[in-house]
């Protein structure tokens, strides 16, 4: 992860424009950087930092929920520009299948949607169950799809128990493949202690880290040549 305070001005400029929700200026700057052959992954990282700062403003009550939604929409528009380039870069690389969903009792989906966009751009096959997904539905879909990874999303602290119940149900499945599938937890309120309480294999608080984690976990599971 780059140290954002030490980035060149053209990168911090994008971060600030996203943080200030300047949609058209963000898109114009992305076009400019692509025309200059900037690495699209740098652009994604800058967008993720901007989204993180938007989240901090929301937590400080400087933004309403509409600000979070708008930031997510700006990121979606940016990814529409970047996805074709990223997809070409990763064409032919073996990825995997990921089952995603926001757990029961939580209807927040901005972070999950951002992760889904990024994973798809990186060549992953993503099955998104949506929001407020009961534990049994995660289990049923996991048995049917046999994903390589399962991602549980939850923004609010009250979703932790729902995550824990979902993990328990998956781990106790009679299907050995499902029971052994790595489970990633995603959400701004997560930390290592919470992850251990829930029983997940790993946790992330932003989408780009989530992509890297998925890549790492699947690389570790590949059989040795």
N, C-alpha and C positions, 0 to 999 in steps of 0.2 A: 504494500500500500504506500503510495507516494506521500511525502510530507507536503501537504497542500499549501502551507505558509511559504514554502520555498519554490513554488512553481513559477514559471514565467508568466508575464502579465496576460498574454492571450489565453492562458488556461484559467487563471483566477478570474478573468473577466467573464467567462462562461459560467463559472460557479456563482458569481455574484448575480448575474442576470437571472439564473434559475432561482436563486434564493429570493430575489425580488419579484419573481413570477412575471418576467417580461417576455412573454411568449414569442412575439414576432422578432424581437432582438436576439433571443436564443436561437431561433431557427436560422436567422440571417448569419449569425456567427458560426453555426455548424456548417452551413453551406460554404462560408469563407474558408474554414479550416479544412474541409474536404477538398476544396479546389486547390489548396496548398499542399495536398497529399499528406495531411496529418493522419496519424494512426487512429482509426475509429475507436480502438480500445481506450486510448487516452481520453477521447471525447466521452465515452461511457463512464470512465472513472470520474471525470469532472462533473458529469451529470449526477452521479451517485452522491458525490460530496455536496452538491447543491441541494439534492433531495434530503440529505441528512440534516443540513442546516435549516431547511424548511420544517423538518420534523421538530428540531429544537425550538424554533419560533412557535410552533403549535403548542409544544409543552409549556412554553413560557406565556401562552395565551396571547401572543402577538398576532397569530393567525387563527382563524376559525377553521372548521373542518373543510369548508369550501377551498381554503388555501391548499390543503393537502390534496384535495381532489384535482385542483387545477395543476399543481405540480406533477401529479401522476399523468395528467393529460399531456402536458408539455413533454414529459419523458416519452410517452407513447409516440408523439409526433416525431421526436428526435429519432427514435428507434425505427420508424418507417423510413427515414433517410439512411440510417446506418445498416439496417438488417441485410439488404442485398449485398453490401460490401463484406460484412462479417461472414455471411453465409458462404460467399465465394472463398474467403480465406480458410474456412474450416471444412470445405467440401471434401469428402472422402475420408475424413477422420472418424474413427469409430467412437460413438458417444454412448447413448443408452436411453432407457425409458424411465420417466419420472412421473409419479402420481402425486399431485398437489391438491391441497384444499385448506380452507379456513375452517377450524374446528367448530363444533356445536356451541352455540351461545355467543358467537362472534360474527359480525357481518362486515368487518373491515377487509378490504381486498386490494388496496393500492400496492402494498409491498409484494403481495403474492402475484398480482398481475405484472408488476415490473420484472419479477424473477422469471415468470413464464415467458415474457417477451424475450428476455436475454437468453434463457435456456434454448428457446426455439431458434434464435439467431445463431447459437453455437452448435446447432445440429442435433440437439436432444429432441426426442419425441416426448411431448408433455401432455398428460391427461389432467385437466383441471376440473375438479369436482365442484368448484364454486365456494360459497360461504355457508356457514351454519351447518356443516356436514356432520351427521351423527357418526359415532365410532363404528357402528355396524356397517355403514355405507363404505367407510374406508376399507374395512375388512373385506366386504363383498367385492369391491372393485380390485383390491389387491389380489385376491384369489383368482379373479377373472383375467386381469391384465398381466400379472406376474412382473411388476416393474422392477427395475434395478435399484431404485431408491424411492423412498416415500417422504414427502415434505408436508409437515403440519405447520400451518400458519396461525398466529394469534397475536393481536395487538394489545388486548386488554389483559390485566393480571387475572381477572376472573376466568379467563380461558385456560389457565394452567391445569386445572383439575380435569377439564375436558380433554386436553392434550394427554394427560397422564392416563386417563381411562382408555383413550384411543390406542396409546402405546401398549397398554396392558393387553387389550384385546388382540392386537396384532401379534404380540410376543407369544400369547397363549394359543395361537391358531394351530389347528391340527395339520395345516399345510406347512411342512418344514421350510419350504422356500420362502413363504410369506413371513414366517416367524423369524427368519434369519436376515430379512431385508433391512439394510441400514435405514434409520429414521432420522431425518434432519428437522430441527425445530427452527422456525423463523418468527422474529418479532422484536420490536424495539425494546421491550421490557425484559428480554432474556439475559441471563448470565450463566456462568458455569454451575452455580449452586441450584438455580432453577432447573437447568437441564438435567442435573442429577436427580432432582425430585421427580421430574416428569418421566425420566428413563430414556430420553433420546440418546442417539449416538453422537450428535454434534448439534451446534446451534450457530445461527448467524443473525445479524441485525441489519444487513443490507444486501441488495440483490447481487451485486458484483462479487462479493465474498461468497455468496451462495453458489454462484456459477463455478468459482474456483474450487470450492469444497466438493461439489458434485464431480468435477473433473478428477480431483484427487482421490476421492473414494472409489470411483469406478476404475481408475488406473491401478489402485491397490488390489482390486478384485480380479483383475485380468490374470489368467493363468500364465505362468512363466513359459517362455519358449523352450 
